[in-house]
């Protein structure tokens, strides 16, 4: 009984930790300046844990039971221990435009905090907190004012993003079939600012417009998996998830002000549409995959994702000028010998490659951006308290220096910790 009580107290303490980190996630920045985060609701995170990132993002059909799978809620039922994981993600990128101008940026963020535990023999539950999207951009343009000889400076910047708190339940139905559901509360603020300044002398007046959009609502994910046994050691894993189309409610506030060259406000702020309300339409998403697995030894597979972003609409009901997107990923995981006494043979080695057709396009008739990346990952056994240190490195490029696109070459580094233990167990005394 004392073990059960200790497990409950530990879970309670970790729950407080999740709540305490929520404020940090809400204030956290994204993964560096990205011009394309000005579109839609910003850059949407993949939702993968560090272990999945090392396999090119694979996770919809595969889970080995020792690490949490946040992609497919059905596979949570394969975790028979209590697991707590935390992940951090950093990104360094080089951004170049068609004129040869370039800049380097770096950003880092808390990637996730998750806790999962078995409720019954065939039911596992989990809760977590992770960012959903981020907005982080700033651009400046110079143009002649029509009908005059004067030039004007236009500056556009955005900050913020959405986070989500999730509650997941996974069930084993029969011998080889799994089903699950994830409910997520999505919340956050996005600020988009624009400034225009007429360059005519030292007394230039800057006109600022600030748009603050606040969002909060619930979204769902359904998952299923099938894991038939092929022979003594080999299994076939087939899995899929479906995110229904969702309307995320929110409100928007526009504020206008004038500022002189010294930074002094010329007029009182003029706020309009203070209580303008609406909802953002997020399109449905389908993700499916297949993995061939040898227990505690080897796993390899492929998966595809499709999302019709052309159905996205803004808070005011306007189309987001996005296009349907898809991705294809292939990855593998290898452990030399799970029962070995040699440290290097106990490490989980991972590798993967991903190709994605992004929903972004420079113009209505221009081509969509492509994203190609490769990744490697490791899970290093550490000790009794922290069971493993998870690392993932991803190198990739999206966009090209043609047809007005902006090229981004990036390096992502993921760092995570996994705590794996048996809680909530009643021990029998002989």
Secondary structure, DSSP 8 states (H G I E B T S, - for coil): -HHHHHHHHHHHHHHHHHHHHHHHHHH---SS--GGGGSTTSEE-----HHHHTTTT--SS---SSS---S-GGGGGG--SEEEEEEEEEEEEEEE-TTS-EEEEEEEEEEEEEEEEEEETTEEEEEEEEEEEEEEEEEEEEEE-TTSS-EEEEEEEEEEEEEEEEEEEEEEETTTEEEEEEEEEEEEEEEEEEEEEEESSTT--EEEEEEEEEEEEEEEEEEEEEEEE-SSSEEEEEEEEEE--EEEEEEEEEEEEEE-TTS-B-S--EEEEEEEEEEEEE--EEEEEEEEEETTTEEEEEEEEEE-GGG-B-TTS-B-----EEEEEEEEEEES-TT-SSGGGG-EEEEEEEEEEEEEESSSSS-EEEEEEEEEEEEEE--SSS-EEEEEEEEEEE--SSTT--EEEEEEEEEEEEEEE--S------
